[in-house]
């Protein structure tokens, strides 16, 4: 049987308009992120409440619309955002991932950078998500 990861083959840069997968165990935070992003015409292609659910949703969204960006909470039940990102990036190394967390200690930011996460953003910056996501897509924002 083919591994689930083998089914991931699309290039996230092939998407014509920005799409995003929002991953957070807090439904209110997913709602806020969706509202802010959709206000700037960024398409929320899906939502997930955990790392495993995010990976499943990513498989469902593949080709098209693979999300241009994954907005990923770090502290969730089960695998953390860092662990989930590591699994995704092992299969899709070009996937843009924004680690979105209330707790961004320097060691978390450093680990995110090592894994290949595009950038880390504090949840205090939620109102700026649209510009942050567009900067990530444009290559103007790094760890």
N, CA, C and O atoms as CSV, one atom per row, in Angstrom:
chain,resi,resn,atom,element,x,y,z
A,1,UNK,N,N,0.834,-1.191,0.000
A,1,UNK,CA,C,0.000,0.000,0.000
A,1,UNK,C,C,0.872,1.245,0.000
A,1,UNK,O,O,1.867,1.323,0.721
A,2,UNK,N,N,0.485,2.219,-0.819
A,2,UNK,CA,C,1.240,3.459,-0.916
A,2,UNK,C,C,1.110,4.262,0.370
A,2,UNK,O,O,0.027,4.355,0.946
A,3,UNK,N,N,2.224,4.842,0.818
A,3,UNK,CA,C,2.157,5.662,2.020
A,3,UNK,C,C,1.356,6.921,1.728
A,3,UNK,O,O,1.353,7.395,0.592
A,4,UNK,N,N,0.667,7.482,2.743
A,4,UNK,CA,C,-0.109,8.697,2.510
A,4,UNK,C,C,0.756,9.839,1.996
A,4,UNK,O,O,0.306,10.642,1.178
A,5,UNK,N,N,1.988,9.916,2.470
A,5,UNK,CA,C,2.872,10.996,2.053
A,5,UNK,C,C,3.216,10.913,0.573
A,5,UNK,O,O,3.489,11.937,-0.054
A,6,UNK,N,N,3.206,9.694,-0.003
A,6,UNK,CA,C,3.535,9.533,-1.413
A,6,UNK,C,C,2.504,10.223,-2.304
A,6,UNK,O,O,2.803,10.561,-3.449
A,7,UNK,N,N,1.308,10.432,-1.793
A,7,UNK,CA,C,0.258,11.082,-2.580
A,7,UNK,C,C,0.501,12.582,-2.714
A,7,UNK,O,O,-0.108,13.212,-3.579
A,8,UNK,N,N,1.368,13.183,-1.891
A,8,UNK,CA,C,1.631,14.614,-1.962
A,8,UNK,C,C,2.632,14.878,-3.065
A,8,UNK,O,O,3.787,14.462,-2.972
A,9,UNK,N,N,2.206,15.556,-4.093
A,9,UNK,CA,C,3.136,15.795,-5.181
A,9,UNK,C,C,3.022,17.185,-5.778
A,9,UNK,O,O,3.880,17.587,-6.563
A,10,UNK,N,N,1.999,17.916,-5.430
A,10,UNK,CA,C,1.785,19.221,-6.059
A,10,UNK,C,C,2.751,20.262,-5.516
A,10,UNK,O,O,3.226,20.169,-4.385
A,11,UNK,N,N,3.026,21.250,-6.349
A,11,UNK,CA,C,3.903,22.353,-5.996
A,11,UNK,C,C,3.043,23.508,-5.499
A,11,UNK,O,O,2.226,24.024,-6.262
A,12,UNK,N,N,3.199,23.935,-4.235
A,12,UNK,CA,C,2.351,25.000,-3.713
A,12,UNK,C,C,2.467,26.304,-4.482
A,12,UNK,O,O,1.566,27.139,-4.395
A,13,UNK,N,N,3.535,26.510,-5.227
A,13,UNK,CA,C,3.688,27.745,-5.987
A,13,UNK,C,C,2.835,27.761,-7.246
A,13,UNK,O,O,2.751,28.792,-7.914
A,14,UNK,N,N,2.190,26.628,-7.592
A,14,UNK,CA,C,1.354,26.561,-8.786
A,14,UNK,C,C,-0.036,27.161,-8.575
A,14,UNK,O,O,-0.813,27.228,-9.528
A,15,UNK,N,N,-0.365,27.588,-7.394
A,15,UNK,CA,C,-1.690,28.109,-7.104
A,15,UNK,C,C,-1.777,29.538,-7.630
A,15,UNK,O,O,-0.879,30.344,-7.388
A,16,UNK,N,N,-2.867,29.861,-8.359
A,16,UNK,CA,C,-2.964,31.172,-8.988
A,16,UNK,C,C,-3.324,32.288,-8.007
A,16,UNK,O,O,-2.884,33.421,-8.199
A,17,UNK,N,N,-4.099,32.012,-6.977
A,17,UNK,CA,C,-4.401,33.024,-5.971
A,17,UNK,C,C,-4.062,32.458,-4.605
A,17,UNK,O,O,-4.133,31.245,-4.406
A,18,UNK,N,N,-3.694,33.311,-3.661
A,18,UNK,CA,C,-3.251,32.811,-2.353
A,18,UNK,C,C,-4.331,31.993,-1.636
A,18,UNK,O,O,-5.477,32.424,-1.506
A,19,UNK,N,N,-3.943,30.830,-1.187
A,19,UNK,CA,C,-4.822,29.990,-0.380
A,19,UNK,C,C,-4.086,29.621,0.896
A,19,UNK,O,O,-2.856,29.618,0.948
A,20,UNK,N,N,-4.864,29.311,1.919
A,20,UNK,CA,C,-4.243,29.019,3.206
A,20,UNK,C,C,-5.004,27.912,3.919
A,20,UNK,O,O,-6.228,27.813,3.825
A,21,UNK,N,N,-4.263,27.093,4.625
A,21,UNK,CA,C,-4.824,26.097,5.525
A,21,UNK,C,C,-4.569,26.607,6.935
A,21,UNK,O,O,-3.419,26.815,7.321
A,22,UNK,N,N,-5.633,26.809,7.704
A,22,UNK,CA,C,-5.521,27.338,9.066
A,22,UNK,C,C,-5.605,26.171,10.042
A,22,UNK,O,O,-6.586,25.427,10.050
A,23,UNK,N,N,-4.563,26.015,10.871
A,23,UNK,CA,C,-4.494,24.899,11.813
A,23,UNK,C,C,-4.318,25.448,13.223
A,23,UNK,O,O,-3.287,26.033,13.555
A,24,UNK,N,N,-5.351,25.247,14.048
A,24,UNK,CA,C,-5.303,25.699,15.437
A,24,UNK,C,C,-6.347,24.913,16.210
A,24,UNK,O,O,-7.454,24.706,15.715
A,25,UNK,N,N,-6.015,24.475,17.408
A,25,UNK,CA,C,-6.979,23.713,18.209
A,25,UNK,C,C,-8.067,24.596,18.803
A,25,UNK,O,O,-9.067,24.084,19.307
A,26,UNK,N,N,-7.893,25.904,18.754
A,26,UNK,CA,C,-8.872,26.849,19.290
A,26,UNK,C,C,-9.790,27.332,18.166
A,26,UNK,O,O,-9.350,28.050,17.267
A,27,UNK,N,N,-11.059,26.940,18.216
A,27,UNK,CA,C,-12.022,27.307,17.172
A,27,UNK,C,C,-12.153,28.820,17.027
A,27,UNK,O,O,-12.320,29.322,15.915
A,28,UNK,N,N,-12.080,29.547,18.130
A,28,UNK,CA,C,-12.177,31.006,18.059
A,28,UNK,C,C,-10.993,31.599,17.309
A,28,UNK,O,O,-11.154,32.559,16.555
A,29,UNK,N,N,-9.808,31.036,17.509
A,29,UNK,CA,C,-8.630,31.537,16.807
A,29,UNK,C,C,-8.721,31.222,15.312
A,29,UNK,O,O,-8.320,32.037,14.481
A,30,UNK,N,N,-9.245,30.044,14.968
A,30,UNK,CA,C,-9.455,29.714,13.547
A,30,UNK,C,C,-10.451,30.700,12.927
A,30,UNK,O,O,-10.254,31.169,11.806
A,31,UNK,N,N,-11.515,31.006,13.664
A,31,UNK,CA,C,-12.519,31.951,13.184
A,31,UNK,C,C,-11.899,33.335,12.957
A,31,UNK,O,O,-12.130,33.959,11.921
A,32,UNK,N,N,-11.112,33.811,13.927
A,32,UNK,CA,C,-10.457,35.113,13.804
A,32,UNK,C,C,-9.516,35.135,12.603
A,32,UNK,O,O,-9.543,36.073,11.807
A,33,UNK,N,N,-8.687,34.106,12.474
A,33,UNK,CA,C,-7.740,34.037,11.353
A,33,UNK,C,C,-8.503,34.059,10.028
A,33,UNK,O,O,-8.138,34.789,9.106
A,34,UNK,N,N,-9.559,33.256,9.940
A,34,UNK,CA,C,-10.357,33.220,8.707
A,34,UNK,C,C,-10.913,34.608,8.385
A,34,UNK,O,O,-10.822,35.060,7.244
A,35,UNK,N,N,-11.481,35.280,9.373
A,35,UNK,CA,C,-12.080,36.598,9.150
A,35,UNK,C,C,-11.042,37.600,8.659
A,35,UNK,O,O,-11.295,38.336,7.706
A,36,UNK,N,N,-9.884,37.633,9.297
A,36,UNK,CA,C,-8.829,38.577,8.916
A,36,UNK,C,C,-8.321,38.273,7.511
A,36,UNK,O,O,-8.157,39.184,6.700
A,37,UNK,N,N,-8.071,37.001,7.221
A,37,UNK,CA,C,-7.518,36.621,5.919
A,37,UNK,C,C,-8.513,36.842,4.788
A,37,UNK,O,O,-8.156,37.386,3.742
A,38,UNK,N,N,-9.749,36.426,4.992
A,38,UNK,CA,C,-10.745,36.573,3.934
A,38,UNK,C,C,-11.074,38.035,3.667
A,38,UNK,O,O,-11.508,38.376,2.567
A,39,UNK,N,N,-10.874,38.901,4.652
A,39,UNK,CA,C,-11.090,40.333,4.458
A,39,UNK,C,C,-10.100,40.898,3.440
A,39,UNK,O,O,-10.343,41.953,2.853
A,40,UNK,N,N,-8.984,40.195,3.231
A,40,UNK,CA,C,-7.967,40.625,2.263
A,40,UNK,C,C,-7.941,39.726,1.033
A,40,UNK,O,O,-6.945,39.687,0.311
A,41,UNK,N,N,-9.024,39.012,0.796
A,41,UNK,CA,C,-9.155,38.152,-0.386
A,41,UNK,C,C,-8.166,36.999,-0.434
A,41,UNK,O,O,-7.825,36.516,-1.514
A,42,UNK,N,N,-7.708,36.563,0.713
A,42,UNK,CA,C,-6.923,35.335,0.793
A,42,UNK,C,C,-7.933,34.222,1.042
A,42,UNK,O,O,-8.742,34.308,1.966
A,43,UNK,N,N,-7.887,33.189,0.227
A,43,UNK,CA,C,-8.862,32.107,0.301
A,43,UNK,C,C,-8.447,31.116,1.385
A,43,UNK,O,O,-7.354,30.551,1.333
A,44,UNK,N,N,-9.316,30.911,2.357
A,44,UNK,CA,C,-9.073,29.882,3.362
A,44,UNK,C,C,-9.570,28.571,2.753
A,44,UNK,O,O,-10.773,28.321,2.676
A,45,UNK,N,N,-8.625,27.748,2.327
A,45,UNK,CA,C,-8.943,26.507,1.625
A,45,UNK,C,C,-9.391,25.410,2.578
A,45,UNK,O,O,-10.030,24.443,2.163
A,46,UNK,N,N,-9.054,25.562,3.866
A,46,UNK,CA,C,-9.462,24.572,4.838
A,46,UNK,C,C,-9.011,24.945,6.227
A,46,UNK,O,O,-8.202,25.851,6.424
A,47,UNK,N,N,-9.559,24.217,7.190
A,47,UNK,CA,C,-9.209,24.401,8.596
A,47,UNK,C,C,-8.977,23.038,9.219
A,47,UNK,O,O,-9.543,22.038,8.778
A,48,UNK,N,N,-8.141,23.005,10.244
A,48,UNK,CA,C,-7.885,21.785,10.996
A,48,UNK,C,C,-7.634,22.162,12.448
A,48,UNK,O,O,-7.172,23.262,12.749
A,49,UNK,N,N,-7.951,21.218,13.353
A,49,UNK,CA,C,-7.813,21.475,14.787
A,49,UNK,C,C,-6.626,20.747,15.407
A,49,UNK,O,O,-6.380,20.882,16.606
A,50,UNK,N,N,-5.887,19.976,14.608
A,50,UNK,CA,C,-4.740,19.228,15.145
A,50,UNK,C,C,-3.751,18.942,14.015
A,50,UNK,O,O,-4.059,19.124,12.837
A,51,UNK,N,N,-2.561,18.493,14.402
A,51,UNK,CA,C,-1.557,18.128,13.407
A,51,UNK,C,C,-2.027,17.015,12.481
A,51,UNK,O,O,-1.954,17.167,11.261
A,52,UNK,N,N,-2.511,15.891,13.029
A,52,UNK,CA,C,-2.987,14.814,12.150
A,52,UNK,C,C,-4.134,15.259,11.235
A,52,UNK,O,O,-4.198,14.852,10.076
A,53,UNK,N,N,-5.029,16.087,11.754
A,53,UNK,CA,C,-6.131,16.590,10.931
A,53,UNK,C,C,-5.589,17.510,9.828
A,53,UNK,O,O,-6.110,17.516,8.713
A,54,UNK,N,N,-4.554,18.279,10.139
A,54,UNK,CA,C,-3.936,19.156,9.134
A,54,UNK,C,C,-3.336,18.335,7.997
A,54,UNK,O,O,-3.489,18.684,6.827
A,55,UNK,N,N,-2.664,17.260,8.337
A,55,UNK,CA,C,-2.052,16.411,7.307
A,55,UNK,C,C,-3.134,15.773,6.445
A,55,UNK,O,O,-2.987,15.694,5.225
A,56,UNK,N,N,-4.205,15.323,7.059
A,56,UNK,CA,C,-5.322,14.754,6.301
A,56,UNK,C,C,-5.950,15.811,5.399
A,56,UNK,O,O,-6.231,15.538,4.232
A,57,UNK,N,N,-6.174,17.009,5.920
A,57,UNK,CA,C,-6.761,18.093,5.127
A,57,UNK,C,C,-5.834,18.471,3.979
A,57,UNK,O,O,-6.302,18.760,2.878
A,58,UNK,N,N,-4.539,18.474,4.220
A,58,UNK,CA,C,-3.571,18.793,3.176
A,58,UNK,C,C,-3.676,17.789,2.036
A,58,UNK,O,O,-3.612,18.172,0.868
A,59,UNK,N,N,-3.835,16.520,2.357
A,59,UNK,CA,C,-4.022,15.486,1.326
A,59,UNK,C,C,-5.296,15.758,0.519
A,59,UNK,O,O,-5.300,15.615,-0.704
A,60,UNK,N,N,-6.367,16.148,1.201
A,60,UNK,CA,C,-7.642,16.417,0.528
A,60,UNK,C,C,-7.551,17.625,-0.402
A,60,UNK,O,O,-8.219,17.662,-1.435
A,61,UNK,N,N,-6.741,18.601,-0.046
A,61,UNK,CA,C,-6.655,19.840,-0.815
A,61,UNK,C,C,-5.715,19.745,-2.002
A,61,UNK,O,O,-5.735,20.618,-2.870
A,62,UNK,N,N,-4.903,18.723,-2.062
A,62,UNK,CA,C,-3.865,18.635,-3.069
A,62,UNK,C,C,-4.423,18.751,-4.476
A,62,UNK,O,O,-5.441,18.151,-4.821
A,63,UNK,N,N,-3.742,19.521,-5.252
A,63,UNK,CA,C,-3.848,19.665,-6.709
A,63,UNK,C,C,-5.223,19.836,-7.289
A,63,UNK,O,O,-5.926,18.846,-7.493
A,64,UNK,N,N,-5.621,21.010,-7.554
A,64,UNK,CA,C,-5.666,22.173,-6.706
A,64,UNK,C,C,-6.814,22.101,-5.714
A,64,UNK,O,O,-7.658,21.223,-5.890
A,65,UNK,N,N,-6.923,22.893,-4.742
A,65,UNK,CA,C,-5.982,23.956,-4.387
A,65,UNK,C,C,-5.060,23.530,-3.257
A,65,UNK,O,O,-5.482,23.466,-2.103
A,66,UNK,N,N,-3.850,23.249,-3.566
A,66,UNK,CA,C,-2.869,23.051,-2.501
A,66,UNK,C,C,-2.747,24.390,-1.788
A,66,UNK,O,O,-2.651,25.416,-2.462
A,67,UNK,N,N,-2.747,24.431,-0.485
A,67,UNK,CA,C,-2.635,25.758,0.134
A,67,UNK,C,C,-1.276,26.389,-0.159
A,67,UNK,O,O,-0.238,25.734,-0.070
A,68,UNK,N,N,-1.307,27.651,-0.505
A,68,UNK,CA,C,-0.076,28.396,-0.716
A,68,UNK,C,C,0.710,28.450,0.591
A,68,UNK,O,O,1.934,28.322,0.606
A,69,UNK,N,N,-0.025,28.645,1.691
A,69,UNK,CA,C,0.585,28.784,3.013
A,69,UNK,C,C,-0.206,27.949,4.017
A,69,UNK,O,O,-1.426,27.821,3.915
A,70,UNK,N,N,0.507,27.387,4.985
A,70,UNK,CA,C,-0.140,26.746,6.127
A,70,UNK,C,C,0.127,27.610,7.343
A,70,UNK,O,O,1.278,27.870,7.693
A,71,UNK,N,N,-0.952,28.057,7.990
A,71,UNK,CA,C,-0.856,28.802,9.245
A,71,UNK,C,C,-1.013,27.779,10.352
A,71,UNK,O,O,-2.085,27.192,10.500
A,72,UNK,N,N,0.035,27.552,11.136
A,72,UNK,CA,C,0.105,26.401,12.026
A,72,UNK,C,C,0.391,26.803,13.466
A,72,UNK,O,O,1.453,27.339,13.781
A,73,UNK,N,N,-0.576,26.534,14.330
A,73,UNK,CA,C,-0.379,26.750,15.769
A,73,UNK,C,C,0.695,25.774,16.250
A,73,UNK,O,O,0.830,24.685,15.692
A,74,UNK,N,N,1.440,26.140,17.253
A,74,UNK,CA,C,2.454,25.231,17.777
A,74,UNK,C,C,1.924,24.361,18.899
A,74,UNK,O,O,2.153,23.152,18.897
A,75,UNK,N,N,1.225,24.943,19.855
A,75,UNK,CA,C,0.780,24.183,21.023
A,75,UNK,C,C,-0.635,23.647,20.807
A,75,UNK,O,O,-1.629,24.356,20.965
A,76,UNK,N,N,-0.680,22.358,20.435
A,76,UNK,CA,C,-1.948,21.674,20.204
A,76,UNK,C,C,-1.868,20.308,20.870
A,76,UNK,O,O,-0.772,19.798,21.103
A,77,UNK,N,N,-3.005,19.714,21.177
A,77,UNK,CA,C,-2.979,18.334,21.693
A,77,UNK,C,C,-2.366,17.410,20.635
A,77,UNK,O,O,-2.549,17.622,19.436
A,78,UNK,N,N,-1.657,16.411,21.078
A,78,UNK,CA,C,-1.005,15.504,20.124
A,78,UNK,C,C,0.273,16.131,19.614
A,78,UNK,O,O,0.943,16.865,20.340
A,79,UNK,N,N,0.618,15.846,18.361
A,79,UNK,CA,C,1.858,16.420,17.827
A,79,UNK,C,C,1.801,17.948,17.825
A,79,UNK,O,O,0.772,18.543,17.506
A,80,UNK,N,N,2.910,18.562,18.182
A,80,UNK,CA,C,2.991,20.024,18.174
A,80,UNK,C,C,3.029,20.535,16.735
A,80,UNK,O,O,3.156,19.762,15.785
A,81,UNK,N,N,2.917,21.852,16.601
A,81,UNK,CA,C,3.063,22.459,15.288
A,81,UNK,C,C,4.439,22.205,14.695
A,81,UNK,O,O,4.574,21.979,13.492
A,82,UNK,N,N,5.458,22.242,15.541
A,82,UNK,CA,C,6.819,21.961,15.062
A,82,UNK,C,C,6.922,20.543,14.521
A,82,UNK,O,O,7.507,20.319,13.462
A,83,UNK,N,N,6.353,19.585,15.247
A,83,UNK,CA,C,6.394,18.186,14.797
A,83,UNK,C,C,5.594,18.002,13.511
A,83,UNK,O,O,6.018,17.280,12.609
A,84,UNK,N,N,4.449,18.648,13.431
A,84,UNK,CA,C,3.616,18.567,12.233
A,84,UNK,C,C,4.327,19.199,11.046
A,84,UNK,O,O,4.325,18.635,9.952
A,85,UNK,N,N,4.928,20.348,11.246
A,85,UNK,CA,C,5.666,21.022,10.174
A,85,UNK,C,C,6.811,20.159,9.675
A,85,UNK,O,O,7.050,20.067,8.471
A,86,UNK,N,N,7.511,19.535,10.591
A,86,UNK,CA,C,8.629,18.680,10.206
A,86,UNK,C,C,8.153,17.545,9.297
A,86,UNK,O,O,8.812,17.215,8.310
A,87,UNK,N,N,7.027,16.961,9.629
A,87,UNK,CA,C,6.474,15.867,8.818
A,87,UNK,C,C,6.050,16.374,7.435
A,87,UNK,O,O,6.318,15.727,6.423
A,88,UNK,N,N,5.394,17.519,7.401
A,88,UNK,CA,C,4.953,18.088,6.125
A,88,UNK,C,C,6.156,18.447,5.256
A,88,UNK,O,O,6.191,18.119,4.071
A,89,UNK,N,N,7.135,19.118,5.847
A,89,UNK,CA,C,8.294,19.585,5.082
A,89,UNK,C,C,9.196,18.446,4.612
A,89,UNK,O,O,9.954,18.612,3.657
A,90,UNK,N,N,9.120,17.300,5.271
A,90,UNK,CA,C,9.884,16.137,4.804
A,90,UNK,C,C,9.369,15.669,3.447
A,90,UNK,O,O,10.116,15.099,2.652
A,91,UNK,N,N,8.089,15.916,3.192
A,91,UNK,CA,C,7.473,15.479,1.945
A,91,UNK,C,C,7.315,16.636,0.956
A,91,UNK,O,O,7.460,16.452,-0.253
A,92,UNK,N,N,7.019,17.811,1.472
A,92,UNK,CA,C,6.827,19.020,0.659
A,92,UNK,C,C,7.788,20.111,1.122
A,92,UNK,O,O,7.368,21.063,1.780
A,93,UNK,N,N,9.069,19.987,0.788
A,93,UNK,CA,C,10.059,20.930,1.334
A,93,UNK,C,C,9.851,22.380,0.918
A,93,UNK,O,O,10.387,23.278,1.566
A,94,UNK,N,N,9.101,22.633,-0.127
A,94,UNK,CA,C,8.855,24.009,-0.573
A,94,UNK,C,C,7.597,24.626,0.036
A,94,UNK,O,O,7.293,25.790,-0.222
A,95,UNK,N,N,6.867,23.856,0.841
A,95,UNK,CA,C,5.624,24.362,1.430
A,95,UNK,C,C,5.920,25.538,2.353
A,95,UNK,O,O,6.802,25.448,3.207
A,96,UNK,N,N,5.202,26.626,2.189
A,96,UNK,CA,C,5.337,27.789,3.058
A,96,UNK,C,C,4.525,27.539,4.324
A,96,UNK,O,O,3.330,27.251,4.257
A,97,UNK,N,N,5.179,27.651,5.476
A,97,UNK,CA,C,4.514,27.430,6.759
A,97,UNK,C,C,4.810,28.603,7.686
A,97,UNK,O,O,5.961,28.999,7.871
A,98,UNK,N,N,3.742,29.146,8.261
A,98,UNK,CA,C,3.855,30.192,9.266
A,98,UNK,C,C,3.491,29.564,10.603
A,98,UNK,O,O,2.354,29.138,10.807
A,99,UNK,N,N,4.451,29.506,11.508
A,99,UNK,CA,C,4.184,29.026,12.866
A,99,UNK,C,C,3.548,30.183,13.627
A,99,UNK,O,O,4.144,31.249,13.777
A,100,UNK,N,N,2.331,29.953,14.102
A,100,UNK,CA,C,1.502,31.004,14.691
A,100,UNK,C,C,1.241,30.599,16.131
A,100,UNK,O,O,0.426,29.713,16.392
A,101,UNK,N,N,1.932,31.246,17.074
A,101,UNK,CA,C,1.875,30.761,18.444
A,101,UNK,C,C,1.872,31.902,19.456
A,101,UNK,O,O,2.441,32.967,19.218
A,102,UNK,N,N,1.227,31.659,20.575
A,102,UNK,CA,C,1.240,32.631,21.666
A,102,UNK,C,C,2.575,32.613,22.398
A,102,UNK,O,O,2.932,33.582,23.067
A,103,UNK,N,N,3.307,31.519,22.273
A,103,UNK,CA,C,4.569,31.349,23.004
A,103,UNK,C,C,5.701,31.121,22.016
A,103,UNK,O,O,5.899,30.006,21.534
A,104,UNK,N,N,6.441,32.176,21.719
A,104,UNK,CA,C,7.540,32.074,20.765
A,104,UNK,C,C,8.870,32.336,21.457
A,104,UNK,O,O,9.525,33.349,21.212
A,105,UNK,N,N,9.250,31.422,22.311
A,105,UNK,CA,C,10.548,31.521,22.973
A,105,UNK,C,C,11.656,31.376,21.923
A,105,UNK,O,O,11.443,30.755,20.882
A,106,UNK,N,N,12.825,31.941,22.189
A,106,UNK,CA,C,13.920,31.861,21.220
A,106,UNK,C,C,14.260,30.431,20.784
A,106,UNK,O,O,14.623,30.213,19.628
A,107,UNK,N,N,14.148,29.458,21.688
A,107,UNK,CA,C,14.463,28.084,21.298
A,107,UNK,C,C,13.429,27.530,20.315
A,107,UNK,O,O,13.775,26.720,19.455
A,108,UNK,N,N,12.182,27.950,20.427
A,108,UNK,CA,C,11.149,27.509,19.487
A,108,UNK,C,C,11.407,28.126,18.115
A,108,UNK,O,O,11.305,27.442,17.096
A,109,UNK,N,N,11.739,29.403,18.087
A,109,UNK,CA,C,12.037,30.078,16.824
A,109,UNK,C,C,13.249,29.427,16.154
A,109,UNK,O,O,13.251,29.211,14.943
A,110,UNK,N,N,14.266,29.121,16.935
A,110,UNK,CA,C,15.466,28.478,16.390
A,110,UNK,C,C,15.142,27.092,15.834
A,110,UNK,O,O,15.608,26.730,14.753
A,111,UNK,N,N,14.350,26.324,16.562
A,111,UNK,CA,C,13.960,24.997,16.084
A,111,UNK,C,C,13.125,25.115,14.806
A,111,UNK,O,O,13.294,24.331,13.873
A,112,UNK,N,N,12.236,26.085,14.773
A,112,UNK,CA,C,11.414,26.299,13.576
A,112,UNK,C,C,12.292,26.614,12.367
A,112,UNK,O,O,12.065,26.101,11.271
A,113,UNK,N,N,13.278,27.446,12.577
A,113,UNK,CA,C,14.207,27.804,11.507
A,113,UNK,C,C,14.969,26.572,11.017
A,113,UNK,O,O,15.135,26.377,9.813
A,114,UNK,N,N,15.425,25.751,11.946
A,114,UNK,CA,C,16.153,24.515,11.603
A,114,UNK,C,C,15.281,23.561,10.790
A,114,UNK,O,O,15.756,22.934,9.843
A,115,UNK,N,N,14.019,23.455,11.158
A,115,UNK,CA,C,13.089,22.552,10.473
A,115,UNK,C,C,12.806,23.037,9.054
A,115,UNK,O,O,12.611,22.228,8.146
A,116,UNK,N,N,12.782,24.360,8.860
A,116,UNK,CA,C,12.476,24.923,7.551
A,116,UNK,C,C,11.172,25.688,7.502
A,116,UNK,O,O,10.664,25.989,6.421
A,117,UNK,N,N,10.623,26.008,8.669
A,117,UNK,CA,C,9.410,26.825,8.736
A,117,UNK,C,C,9.746,28.211,8.195
A,117,UNK,O,O,10.797,28.772,8.507
A,118,UNK,N,N,8.847,28.757,7.385
A,118,UNK,CA,C,9.111,30.013,6.695
A,118,UNK,C,C,9.270,31.182,7.658
A,118,UNK,O,O,10.214,31.963,7.541
A,119,UNK,N,N,8.351,31.301,8.607
A,119,UNK,CA,C,8.441,32.380,9.591
A,119,UNK,C,C,7.625,32.019,10.831
A,119,UNK,O,O,6.770,31.134,10.796
A,120,UNK,N,N,7.903,32.713,11.908
A,120,UNK,CA,C,7.170,32.539,13.171
A,120,UNK,C,C,6.483,33.856,13.502
A,120,UNK,O,O,7.067,34.932,13.364
A,121,UNK,N,N,5.227,33.752,13.943
A,121,UNK,CA,C,4.438,34.943,14.230
A,121,UNK,C,C,3.716,34.752,15.551
A,121,UNK,O,O,3.134,33.698,15.808
A,122,UNK,N,N,3.758,35.778,16.382
A,122,UNK,CA,C,3.020,35.762,17.642
A,122,UNK,C,C,1.536,35.944,17.372
A,122,UNK,O,O,1.147,36.668,16.455
A,123,UNK,N,N,0.715,35.289,18.170
A,123,UNK,CA,C,-0.731,35.467,18.036
A,123,UNK,C,C,-1.147,36.897,18.362
A,123,UNK,O,O,-2.260,37.306,18.033
A,124,UNK,N,N,-0.270,37.656,19.003
A,124,UNK,CA,C,-0.544,39.072,19.235
A,124,UNK,C,C,-0.621,39.846,17.924
A,124,UNK,O,O,-1.160,40.952,17.882
A,125,UNK,N,N,-0.083,39.266,16.856
A,125,UNK,CA,C,-0.082,39.915,15.544
A,125,UNK,C,C,-1.230,39.436,14.660
A,125,UNK,O,O,-1.182,39.620,13.444
A,126,UNK,N,N,-2.256,38.828,15.244
A,126,UNK,CA,C,-3.356,38.242,14.468
A,126,UNK,C,C,-4.000,39.248,13.514
A,126,UNK,O,O,-4.384,38.880,12.404
A,127,UNK,N,N,-4.123,40.492,13.923
A,127,UNK,CA,C,-4.756,41.489,13.056
A,127,UNK,C,C,-3.923,41.786,11.812
A,127,UNK,O,O,-4.433,42.339,10.838
A,128,UNK,N,N,-2.641,41.419,11.844
A,128,UNK,CA,C,-1.741,41.653,10.707
A,128,UNK,C,C,-1.527,40.411,9.850
A,128,UNK,O,O,-0.648,40.404,8.989
A,129,UNK,N,N,-2.312,39.366,10.071
A,129,UNK,CA,C,-2.088,38.100,9.369
A,129,UNK,C,C,-2.077,38.237,7.852
A,129,UNK,O,O,-1.241,37.626,7.186
A,130,UNK,N,N,-2.972,39.014,7.305
A,130,UNK,CA,C,-3.036,39.148,5.844
A,130,UNK,C,C,-1.726,39.668,5.277
A,130,UNK,O,O,-1.188,39.095,4.330
A,131,UNK,N,N,-1.210,40.749,5.847
A,131,UNK,CA,C,0.043,41.306,5.326
A,131,UNK,C,C,1.208,40.358,5.583
A,131,UNK,O,O,2.124,40.270,4.765
A,132,UNK,N,N,1.184,39.653,6.702
A,132,UNK,CA,C,2.247,38.689,6.999
A,132,UNK,C,C,2.231,37.561,5.963
A,132,UNK,O,O,3.273,37.191,5.421
A,133,UNK,N,N,1.056,37.028,5.699
A,133,UNK,CA,C,0.936,35.939,4.722
A,133,UNK,C,C,1.366,36.410,3.337
A,133,UNK,O,O,2.085,35.696,2.638
A,134,UNK,N,N,0.937,37.594,2.936
A,134,UNK,CA,C,1.334,38.108,1.621
A,134,UNK,C,C,2.842,38.361,1.555
A,134,UNK,O,O,3.457,38.142,0.512
A,135,UNK,N,N,3.441,38.819,2.655
A,135,UNK,CA,C,4.895,38.985,2.695
A,135,UNK,C,C,5.607,37.637,2.574
A,135,UNK,O,O,6.628,37.534,1.894
A,136,UNK,N,N,5.080,36.616,3.225
A,136,UNK,CA,C,5.667,35.273,3.140
A,136,UNK,C,C,5.612,34.781,1.701
A,136,UNK,O,O,6.597,34.256,1.183
A,137,UNK,N,N,4.460,34.949,1.056
A,137,UNK,CA,C,4.309,34.508,-0.340
A,137,UNK,C,C,5.265,35.262,-1.243
A,137,UNK,O,O,5.827,34.694,-2.179
A,138,UNK,N,N,5.446,36.535,-0.960
A,138,UNK,CA,C,6.353,37.359,-1.782
A,138,UNK,C,C,7.818,37.192,-1.421
A,138,UNK,O,O,8.680,37.817,-2.038
A,139,UNK,N,N,8.115,36.357,-0.431
A,139,UNK,CA,C,9.490,36.123,-0.032
A,139,UNK,C,C,10.100,37.251,0.762
A,139,UNK,O,O,11.322,37.350,0.866
A,140,UNK,N,N,9.261,38.105,1.327
A,140,UNK,CA,C,9.771,39.275,2.057
A,140,UNK,C,C,9.820,39.066,3.563
A,140,UNK,O,O,10.146,39.992,4.306
A,141,UNK,N,N,9.502,37.863,4.021
A,141,UNK,CA,C,9.518,37.638,5.465
A,141,UNK,C,C,10.119,36.271,5.726
A,141,UNK,O,O,9.714,35.278,5.121
A,142,UNK,N,N,11.080,36.224,6.621
A,142,UNK,CA,C,11.704,34.966,6.994
A,142,UNK,C,C,11.588,34.760,8.487
A,142,UNK,O,O,10.874,35.492,9.172
A,143,UNK,N,N,12.302,33.746,8.996
A,143,UNK,CA,C,12.215,33.433,10.426
A,143,UNK,C,C,12.539,34.638,11.265
A,143,UNK,O,O,12.516,34.559,12.493
